[in-house]
Amino acid sequence: MPVLEGLWGPDLRMRDSGLSVGVDVGVCPDEAPRSPVWGPLRMPPVTCGGLSLALELPALIRQLRAAWRARRGGPLDPERSPTNTWVAEEEVEEMKEDLEDESAHLEADGRLNAGHAGVLLVERRGSYPLIDLRILKTSAQQGEVESGTRRKVKRLLSFQRYCHASRLLRGLVPHTPGSLHLLDDDYLGQAAHMLSKVGTWNFDIFLFDRLTNGNSLVTLMCHLFNVYGLIQHFELDMVKLHRFLGMVQEDYHSQNPYHNAVHAADVTQAMYCYLKEPKLAEQLSPLDVFLGLMAAAAHDVDHPGVNQPFLIKTRHHLASLYQNTSVLESHHWRSTVGMLRESGLLSHLPVDMSQDIEAQLGSLILATDISRQNEFLSTFREHLDNQDLDLQLASHRHFILQIALKCADVCNPCRVWELSRQWSERVCEEFYRQGDLEKKFDLEISPLCNQQADSVPAIQIGFISYIVDPLFEEWHRFTDSSLLSQTMMGHLHRNKARWSRLRYARTHSETHTHSHAEEPELEPEGEEGEGEGEGEGEGGEGEDIP
């Protein structure tokens, strides 16, 4: 693989700091929480673009802001033009040097003050930022990135991405003292009305995201935490909670067509619907609900928009870090733990309890690995066949939470057609982008990523047949054919039939076009219009399907 061997460059790889590693990165979090493999989650500091990723970001932001204000607000230099109030280029360079010196100082310490003294960040959030591969030009010496490119990468990893994480970070707090509803002042009437129906299956997350000005995940999580009384039960600090949720939302890449914060909010809303299932709701503890919602919100955090095989064949540092096993899922989990510790959300809890929560979050998030689908499905089916699921047992409830999160993650084909179609087009667009990237670098195009060969209807039919349908058939059994389950299965079957008709129409249209190109003199002038009419009729018929 000579093409991309140096693509990521040395500044995008883990730097060996010589620190001991307390966790085997290949260990699956399904191990017992008190197993020796857990311990304090220690990892070497990570560097990316020459910038340490094991820093305590809020303190660094405060220092940067203070330095900026001091330079802008200080007395003007007599030799400087009075009309020029901006910082000179040389001063900017001095600030960068000061910041790098401060970064080196903090990196040497590399520890957090979030109630976990002596514990290093598992993985700095944002360690896989959106990087334009076009700027990663290697020089004659393999792996050496040009200085200009390094500066560009630094800017991509700058603090600006995090400065706007939440209103609280900018000093804006709710006006109502003691209010637990953190976003009351931001709610529009329509958004508040939608939240009153958040438990319905036809909830339009796209509309909700527009009404909340792109803050659907934070808004939804704050609302659900209040619905279940989790803030009072766990005595959570509201500022820390809002800060953590802002970090999670910001660390989703909005440039991804599918794996973005709206997808996380959609999965969270689906998870809420599943937690309300009568067979499950009566048995769940507050900790179960907390874990289910948190895992749903953060299950794809910092997703790069490419799949695991792409990371492996481009020799990305995450693939090496996690030994090519559940690479993305492990990264999502470790990033979530890093944000939990940075925000200090659980710092008031006993250390063993917070570590147990981190472990269970890892077990839930790793369950979304699609390569483990048959493993979970066979275990689920076996439990249902033997009728030995006992939801009084914490381990059995945790397993059902894993299944519920897997269902929520792939539930798009079970939505109403208008929503399901949007999600299908988005995920296929993300696949096609990866295929275009692989084609650009002369790599073998991954399955489902070739836009010329893999159509949206064909991809969706295969996805429904081999992944969604078998999983939701067993979930249907588990819920004893609940009303929600019946609704989902009805949408699933109608959507699959709809995609089948669209695939047939597309195939028929392509065949007709090919014949028309070969024998143009034999085709009547109105034939093409009839073909278009058939396609429109097919789509029009489907619009009546709920």
C-alpha positions as CSV (number, residue, x, y, z in Angstrom):
1,M,0.0,0.0,0.0
2,P,2.5,2.6,-1.1
3,V,0.0,5.3,-2.0
4,L,-1.3,6.1,1.4
5,E,1.4,4.8,3.6
6,G,2.5,8.3,4.4
7,L,-0.8,10.0,3.8
8,W,-1.6,10.7,7.4
9,G,1.9,11.9,8.2
10,P,3.8,11.7,11.5
11,D,1.8,14.6,13.0
12,L,-1.4,12.5,12.8
13,R,0.0,9.4,14.6
14,M,0.3,8.4,18.2
15,R,3.5,9.7,19.8
16,D,5.2,7.2,22.0
17,S,5.8,9.1,25.3
18,G,7.2,6.1,27.1
19,L,4.4,6.1,29.6
20,S,3.0,2.8,30.7
21,V,-0.3,1.8,29.3
22,G,-2.7,0.5,31.9
23,V,-5.4,-0.9,29.5
24,D,-5.0,-3.4,26.7
25,V,-6.5,-1.5,23.8
26,G,-7.7,-4.8,22.4
27,V,-9.8,-5.7,25.5
28,C,-13.5,-5.6,24.9
29,P,-15.4,-3.7,27.6
30,D,-17.7,-6.7,28.1
31,E,-15.2,-7.8,30.7
32,A,-16.4,-7.5,34.3
33,P,-16.2,-3.9,35.5
34,R,-13.8,-4.8,38.4
35,S,-11.6,-6.9,36.1
36,P,-7.9,-6.0,36.3
37,V,-8.0,-5.0,32.6
38,W,-10.0,-1.9,33.6
39,G,-8.1,-0.1,36.3
40,P,-7.5,3.6,35.6
41,L,-7.8,4.2,31.9
42,R,-4.3,5.4,31.1
43,M,-3.1,6.0,27.6
44,P,-0.1,7.9,26.2
45,P,-0.7,11.5,25.3
46,V,-1.8,11.9,21.7
47,T,-0.5,14.4,19.3
48,C,-2.2,15.6,16.1
49,G,-0.8,18.2,13.8
50,G,1.9,19.0,16.3
51,L,-0.7,19.9,19.0
52,S,-0.9,18.0,22.2
53,L,-4.3,16.3,22.6
54,A,-3.9,15.5,26.3
55,L,-4.5,19.0,27.5
56,E,-7.1,20.5,29.8
57,L,-8.8,22.5,27.1
58,P,-10.9,25.0,29.1
59,A,-7.9,26.3,31.0
60,L,-6.0,26.6,27.7
61,I,-8.9,28.5,26.2
62,R,-9.0,30.9,29.1
63,Q,-5.3,31.6,28.8
64,L,-5.6,32.2,25.1
65,R,-8.5,34.5,25.6
66,A,-6.7,36.4,28.3
67,A,-3.6,36.8,26.2
68,W,-5.7,38.0,23.2
69,R,-7.6,40.6,25.3
70,A,-4.4,41.8,26.9
71,R,-2.7,42.4,23.6
72,R,-5.8,44.0,22.0
73,G,-6.8,46.1,25.0
74,G,-3.3,47.3,26.0
75,P,-1.9,50.7,25.1
76,L,-1.1,51.3,21.5
77,D,2.5,51.4,20.3
78,P,3.5,55.0,19.5
79,E,5.0,53.9,16.3
80,R,1.9,52.0,15.2
81,S,-0.8,53.7,13.2
82,P,-3.7,54.7,15.5
83,T,-6.2,53.3,13.1
84,N,-4.7,49.9,13.1
85,T,-6.1,48.2,16.2
86,W,-5.4,44.6,15.1
87,V,-2.5,42.6,16.4
88,A,0.5,42.6,14.2
89,E,1.6,39.5,12.4
90,E,4.7,39.3,14.6
91,E,2.6,39.5,17.7
92,V,0.4,36.7,16.4
93,E,3.5,34.6,15.8
94,E,4.7,35.4,19.4
95,M,1.3,34.3,20.7
96,K,1.6,31.0,18.8
97,E,5.0,30.4,20.3
98,D,3.8,31.3,23.8
99,L,0.8,28.9,23.3
100,E,3.1,26.1,22.1
101,D,5.3,26.6,25.1
102,E,2.3,26.5,27.4
103,S,1.1,23.4,25.5
104,A,4.4,21.7,26.1
105,H,4.2,22.6,29.7
106,L,0.7,21.2,30.1
107,E,1.6,18.1,28.0
108,A,4.4,17.4,30.4
109,D,1.9,17.3,33.2
110,G,-0.9,15.8,31.1
111,R,-3.3,15.3,34.0
112,L,-6.8,16.4,34.7
113,N,-8.5,18.1,37.6
114,A,-11.9,16.6,37.1
115,G,-12.1,14.4,40.2
116,H,-9.9,11.8,38.7
117,A,-6.5,12.9,40.0
118,G,-3.6,10.9,38.5
119,V,-5.7,9.6,35.6
120,L,-4.7,10.5,32.0
121,L,-7.2,11.2,29.3
122,V,-8.0,8.0,27.5
123,E,-8.1,9.8,24.2
124,R,-8.3,13.5,23.5
125,R,-11.7,14.3,22.0
126,G,-11.4,15.4,18.4
127,S,-8.4,13.3,17.8
128,Y,-9.8,12.5,14.4
129,P,-10.8,16.0,13.1
130,L,-12.1,16.6,9.6
131,I,-8.9,16.9,7.5
132,D,-8.9,17.8,3.9
133,L,-6.7,15.1,2.4
134,R,-5.8,17.4,-0.5
135,I,-3.5,19.4,1.8
136,L,-1.6,16.5,3.1
137,K,1.3,16.6,0.6
138,T,4.3,14.6,1.5
139,S,7.8,15.8,0.6
140,A,10.6,13.9,-0.8
141,Q,11.4,12.4,2.6
142,Q,8.6,9.9,3.3
143,G,6.3,11.0,6.1
144,E,7.6,14.5,6.4
145,V,4.8,17.1,6.1
146,E,5.6,20.5,4.6
147,S,5.7,23.4,7.1
148,G,2.8,25.1,5.3
149,T,0.7,22.0,5.5
150,R,1.5,21.6,9.2
151,R,0.2,25.1,9.8
152,K,-3.0,24.3,7.9
153,V,-3.5,21.2,10.0
154,K,-3.0,23.1,13.1
155,R,-5.7,25.5,12.1
156,L,-8.0,22.6,11.5
157,L,-7.3,21.5,15.0
158,S,-7.5,25.0,16.5
159,F,-9.5,25.9,19.6
160,Q,-12.1,27.7,17.5
161,R,-14.0,24.4,17.1
162,Y,-14.6,24.3,20.8
163,C,-15.0,27.9,21.8
164,H,-18.7,27.8,20.7
165,A,-19.5,24.5,22.3
166,S,-22.4,26.0,24.4
167,R,-23.9,29.2,25.6
168,L,-22.5,28.5,29.1
169,L,-19.0,28.5,27.8
170,R,-19.6,32.0,26.5
171,G,-21.0,33.2,29.8
172,L,-24.7,33.0,28.9
173,V,-26.7,31.2,31.7
174,P,-30.4,30.6,32.1
175,H,-32.2,33.6,33.6
176,T,-34.5,31.5,35.8
177,P,-32.6,30.7,39.1
178,G,-32.7,27.1,40.0
179,S,-34.3,26.0,36.8
180,L,-33.3,22.6,35.7
181,H,-34.7,23.1,32.2
182,L,-31.4,24.5,30.8
183,L,-32.7,25.6,27.4
184,D,-36.1,27.1,28.4
185,D,-35.0,30.5,27.2
186,D,-34.0,29.1,23.8
187,Y,-37.1,27.1,23.1
188,L,-39.3,28.3,20.3
189,G,-43.0,27.5,20.6
190,Q,-42.7,24.9,17.8
191,A,-39.8,23.1,19.4
192,A,-41.5,23.0,22.8
193,H,-44.6,21.6,21.1
194,M,-42.5,18.9,19.4
195,L,-40.9,17.9,22.7
196,S,-44.3,17.2,24.1
197,K,-44.6,14.5,21.4
198,V,-41.0,13.2,21.6
199,G,-42.2,9.8,22.5
200,T,-44.1,9.3,19.2
201,W,-42.5,7.2,16.5
202,N,-43.2,9.7,13.7
203,F,-41.1,12.4,15.4
204,D,-39.4,14.5,12.7
205,I,-35.8,15.0,13.9
206,F,-34.9,17.1,10.9
207,L,-37.6,19.6,11.6
208,F,-36.6,19.6,15.3
209,D,-33.0,20.3,14.5
210,R,-34.0,23.3,12.4
211,L,-36.2,24.6,15.1
212,T,-33.4,24.3,17.7
213,N,-30.9,26.0,15.4
214,G,-28.8,22.9,15.1
215,N,-28.9,22.0,18.8
216,S,-31.2,19.1,18.6
217,L,-28.9,16.7,20.5
218,V,-28.3,19.0,23.5
219,T,-31.9,20.1,23.6
220,L,-33.3,16.6,23.4
221,M,-30.9,15.2,26.1
222,C,-31.7,18.0,28.5
223,H,-35.4,17.4,28.1
224,L,-35.1,13.6,28.5
225,F,-32.9,14.0,31.6
226,N,-35.6,16.2,33.1
227,V,-38.4,13.7,32.1
228,Y,-36.7,10.9,34.0
229,G,-35.4,13.1,36.9
230,L,-31.8,12.0,36.3
231,I,-30.4,15.4,37.3
232,Q,-31.9,15.2,40.7
233,H,-31.2,11.5,41.1
234,F,-27.5,11.6,40.3
235,E,-27.1,15.1,41.7
236,L,-25.6,16.3,38.5
237,D,-24.2,19.8,38.1
238,M,-26.2,21.6,35.5
239,V,-23.3,23.6,34.1
240,K,-21.2,20.5,33.8
241,L,-24.0,18.6,32.2
242,H,-24.6,21.3,29.6
243,R,-20.9,21.5,29.0
244,F,-20.6,17.8,28.4
245,L,-23.5,17.7,26.1
246,G,-22.1,20.6,24.2
247,M,-18.8,18.8,23.8
248,V,-20.5,15.7,22.5
249,Q,-22.6,17.7,20.0
250,E,-19.6,19.7,18.8
251,D,-17.5,16.6,18.3
252,Y,-19.9,15.2,15.7
253,H,-18.8,16.2,12.2
254,S,-21.5,18.3,10.7
255,Q,-19.9,17.8,7.3
256,N,-20.8,14.1,7.4
257,P,-24.1,13.5,5.5
258,Y,-25.1,10.7,7.9
259,H,-22.9,10.3,10.9
260,N,-23.5,13.7,12.5
261,A,-25.3,15.1,15.6
262,V,-28.7,14.8,14.0
263,H,-28.2,11.1,13.6
264,A,-27.2,10.9,17.3
265,A,-30.3,12.8,18.2
266,D,-32.4,10.5,16.1
267,V,-30.9,7.4,17.8
268,T,-31.5,9.0,21.2
269,Q,-35.2,9.6,20.4
270,A,-35.6,6.1,19.2
271,M,-33.9,4.8,22.3
272,Y,-36.3,6.8,24.4
273,C,-39.2,5.1,22.6
274,Y,-37.7,1.7,23.3
275,L,-37.1,2.5,27.0
276,K,-40.9,3.2,27.2
277,E,-41.8,-0.2,26.0
278,P,-44.2,-1.7,28.7
279,K,-42.2,-4.9,29.1
280,L,-39.0,-2.9,29.7
281,A,-40.0,0.4,31.4
282,E,-41.2,-1.1,34.7
283,Q,-37.9,-3.0,35.2
284,L,-35.3,-0.3,34.4
285,S,-33.4,1.5,37.1
286,P,-32.3,5.2,36.8
287,L,-28.8,4.0,36.1
288,D,-30.1,1.9,33.2
289,V,-31.9,4.9,31.7
290,F,-28.9,7.1,32.2
291,L,-26.6,4.6,30.4
292,G,-29.1,4.0,27.6
293,L,-29.5,7.7,26.8
294,M,-25.8,8.6,27.2
295,A,-24.7,5.7,25.0
296,A,-27.3,6.7,22.3
297,A,-26.1,10.3,22.3
298,A,-22.4,9.5,22.1
299,H,-22.4,6.2,20.2
300,D,-20.9,7.7,17.0
301,V,-19.1,10.8,18.4
302,D,-16.2,12.1,16.3
303,H,-17.1,9.7,13.4
304,P,-14.8,10.5,10.5
305,G,-17.3,9.6,7.8
306,V,-15.3,6.6,6.6
307,N,-15.6,3.0,7.7
308,Q,-13.1,0.7,9.5
309,P,-11.7,-1.0,6.4
310,F,-10.7,2.5,5.1
311,L,-8.9,3.3,8.3
312,I,-7.1,0.0,8.1
313,K,-5.9,0.1,4.5
314,T,-4.8,3.8,4.9
315,R,-2.8,2.8,8.0
316,H,-4.5,5.4,10.2
317,H,-3.2,5.6,13.8
318,L,-6.7,4.6,15.2
319,A,-6.5,1.2,13.4
320,S,-3.1,0.6,15.0
321,L,-4.2,1.8,18.4
322,Y,-7.2,-0.6,18.5
323,Q,-5.5,-3.4,16.6
324,N,-8.0,-3.4,13.7
325,T,-10.8,-4.5,16.0
326,S,-14.0,-2.4,16.6
327,V,-11.8,0.6,15.7
328,L,-14.5,3.3,15.3
329,E,-16.6,2.0,18.2
330,S,-13.6,1.9,20.5
331,H,-12.7,5.5,19.5
332,H,-16.3,6.6,20.2
333,W,-16.2,5.1,23.6
334,R,-12.7,6.4,24.6
335,S,-13.6,9.9,23.3
336,T,-16.8,9.8,25.4
337,V,-14.8,8.9,28.5
338,G,-12.4,11.7,27.8
339,M,-15.2,14.2,27.6
340,L,-16.8,12.9,30.8
341,R,-13.6,13.4,32.6
342,E,-12.8,16.8,31.0
343,S,-16.3,18.1,31.9
344,G,-16.2,16.6,35.4
345,L,-19.8,15.5,35.1
346,L,-19.2,12.4,37.3
347,S,-16.5,13.8,39.4
348,H,-18.7,14.0,42.5
349,L,-19.5,10.3,42.4
350,P,-17.2,7.6,44.0
351,V,-14.4,6.6,41.7
352,D,-15.5,3.0,41.5
353,M,-19.0,4.1,40.5
354,S,-17.8,6.5,37.8
355,Q,-15.4,3.8,36.4
356,D,-18.3,1.3,36.3
357,I,-20.4,3.8,34.4
358,E,-17.6,4.3,31.9
359,A,-17.2,0.5,31.5
360,Q,-20.9,0.0,30.9
361,L,-21.0,2.8,28.4
362,G,-18.1,1.1,26.6
363,S,-20.0,-2.2,26.5
364,L,-23.1,-0.5,25.0
365,I,-21.2,1.5,22.4
366,L,-19.1,-1.4,21.3
367,A,-22.3,-3.4,20.8
368,T,-23.1,-1.1,17.8
369,D,-20.2,-2.7,15.8
370,I,-22.1,-4.2,12.8
371,S,-19.5,-6.9,12.5
372,R,-20.8,-8.3,15.8
373,Q,-24.4,-8.4,14.6
374,N,-24.7,-12.2,14.3
375,E,-23.1,-12.7,17.8
376,F,-25.7,-10.5,19.5
377,L,-28.6,-11.7,17.3
378,S,-27.9,-15.4,18.0
379,T,-27.7,-14.8,21.8
380,F,-30.9,-12.7,21.7
381,R,-32.7,-15.4,19.8
382,E,-31.4,-18.1,22.1
383,H,-32.7,-16.2,25.2
384,L,-36.1,-15.8,23.5
385,D,-36.3,-19.4,22.5
386,N,-35.4,-20.6,26.0
387,Q,-37.6,-17.9,27.7
388,D,-34.9,-17.3,30.3
389,L,-34.6,-13.5,30.2
390,D,-34.9,-12.2,33.7
391,L,-35.0,-8.4,33.7
392,Q,-34.6,-8.4,37.5
393,L,-31.0,-9.3,36.8
394,A,-28.7,-6.3,36.0
395,S,-26.8,-8.3,33.5
396,H,-29.9,-9.2,31.5
397,R,-31.1,-5.6,31.6
398,H,-27.8,-4.5,30.3
399,F,-28.0,-7.0,27.4
400,I,-31.4,-5.7,26.5
401,L,-30.0,-2.2,26.5
402,Q,-27.3,-3.4,24.0
403,I,-30.0,-4.8,21.8
404,A,-32.2,-1.7,22.1
405,L,-29.2,0.5,21.1
406,K,-28.5,-1.7,18.1
407,C,-32.1,-1.4,17.1
408,A,-32.1,2.4,17.5
409,D,-28.9,2.7,15.5
410,V,-30.4,0.9,12.4
411,C,-34.1,1.8,12.8
412,N,-34.2,4.2,9.9
413,P,-36.0,1.7,7.6
414,C,-38.6,1.4,10.3
415,R,-39.5,5.1,10.2
416,V,-42.2,6.6,8.0
417,W,-41.2,6.8,4.3
418,E,-40.5,10.5,4.3
419,L,-37.9,10.2,7.1
420,S,-36.6,6.8,6.1
421,R,-35.8,7.9,2.5
422,Q,-33.9,11.0,3.8
423,W,-31.7,8.8,6.0
424,S,-31.2,6.3,3.2
425,E,-30.0,8.9,0.8
426,R,-27.7,10.4,3.4
427,V,-25.9,7.2,4.4
428,C,-25.5,6.3,0.7
429,E,-24.0,9.7,0.0
430,E,-21.5,9.1,2.8
431,F,-20.7,5.7,1.2
432,Y,-20.2,7.3,-2.2
433,R,-17.9,10.0,-0.8
434,Q,-15.7,7.3,0.6
435,G,-15.7,5.5,-2.8
436,D,-14.7,8.7,-4.6
437,L,-11.9,9.1,-2.1
438,E,-10.7,5.6,-2.6
439,K,-10.9,6.0,-6.4
440,K,-8.9,9.2,-6.2
441,F,-6.0,7.4,-4.4
442,D,-6.2,4.3,-6.6
443,L,-7.5,2.1,-3.8
444,E,-9.9,-0.7,-4.1
445,I,-13.4,0.7,-3.8
446,S,-15.1,-0.7,-0.7
447,P,-18.4,-2.6,-1.0
448,L,-21.5,-0.3,-1.3
449,C,-19.3,2.7,-2.1
450,N,-19.4,2.6,-5.9
451,Q,-22.0,5.1,-7.0
452,Q,-22.0,3.6,-10.5
453,A,-22.6,0.1,-9.4
454,D,-24.4,0.4,-6.1
455,S,-27.8,2.2,-6.3
456,V,-29.6,3.5,-3.2
457,P,-32.5,1.0,-3.6
458,A,-30.2,-1.9,-4.0
459,I,-28.2,-0.9,-0.9
460,Q,-31.3,-0.4,1.2
461,I,-32.9,-3.7,0.1
462,G,-29.8,-5.6,1.1
463,F,-29.5,-3.7,4.4
464,I,-33.1,-4.4,5.3
465,S,-32.9,-8.1,4.3
466,Y,-29.7,-9.0,6.1
467,I,-29.4,-6.6,9.0
468,V,-32.7,-4.8,10.0
469,D,-35.4,-7.4,9.4
470,P,-33.8,-10.3,11.4
471,L,-33.0,-8.0,14.3
472,F,-36.4,-6.4,14.5
473,E,-38.2,-9.7,14.1
474,E,-36.6,-10.8,17.4
475,W,-37.3,-7.4,19.0
476,H,-40.9,-7.9,17.9
477,R,-40.9,-11.2,19.8
478,F,-39.3,-9.7,22.9
479,T,-41.9,-6.9,23.2
480,D,-44.8,-9.3,22.8
481,S,-45.9,-7.5,19.6
482,S,-46.3,-4.1,21.2
483,L,-48.1,-1.3,19.4
484,L,-44.8,0.4,18.7
485,S,-43.3,-2.8,17.4
486,Q,-46.2,-3.4,15.1
487,T,-45.9,0.1,13.8
488,M,-42.2,-0.3,13.1
489,M,-42.7,-3.7,11.3
490,G,-45.4,-2.2,9.2
491,H,-43.2,0.7,8.0
492,L,-40.3,-1.7,7.5
493,H,-42.2,-4.0,5.1
494,R,-43.8,-1.1,3.2
495,N,-40.5,0.7,2.8
496,K,-38.8,-2.5,1.6
497,A,-41.5,-3.0,-1.0
498,R,-41.2,0.7,-2.0
499,W,-37.4,0.3,-2.5
500,S,-38.0,-2.9,-4.5
501,R,-40.4,-1.0,-6.8
502,L,-37.8,1.8,-7.2
503,R,-35.1,-0.6,-8.0
504,Y,-37.3,-2.3,-10.6
505,A,-38.2,1.0,-12.1
506,R,-34.5,2.1,-12.3
507,T,-33.5,-1.2,-13.9
508,H,-36.3,-1.0,-16.4
509,S,-35.4,2.6,-17.2
510,E,-31.7,1.8,-17.7
511,T,-32.6,-1.1,-20.0
512,H,-35.0,1.0,-21.9
513,T,-32.4,3.8,-22.3
514,H,-29.8,1.3,-23.5
515,S,-32.2,0.0,-26.1
516,H,-33.1,3.5,-27.2
517,A,-29.5,4.3,-27.7
518,E,-28.9,1.3,-29.9
519,E,-31.9,1.6,-32.1
520,P,-33.0,5.2,-32.1
521,E,-34.9,5.0,-35.4
522,L,-37.3,2.3,-34.0
523,E,-38.4,4.3,-30.9
524,P,-41.6,6.3,-31.2
525,E,-41.2,10.0,-30.3
526,G,-43.5,9.7,-27.2
527,E,-41.9,6.5,-25.8
528,E,-39.6,8.5,-23.5
529,G,-42.5,10.5,-22.1
530,E,-44.4,7.3,-21.2
531,G,-41.3,6.0,-19.4
532,E,-41.2,9.1,-17.3
533,G,-44.9,8.9,-16.6
534,E,-44.4,5.4,-15.2
535,G,-41.7,6.6,-12.9
536,E,-43.8,9.4,-11.7
537,G,-46.8,7.2,-11.1
538,E,-44.6,4.8,-9.1
539,G,-43.5,7.6,-6.9
540,G,-47.0,9.1,-6.6
541,E,-48.5,5.8,-5.5
542,G,-45.9,5.5,-2.7
543,E,-46.7,9.0,-1.4
544,D,-50.0,7.6,-0.1
545,I,-48.1,5.0,2.0
546,P,-47.8,6.3,5.7
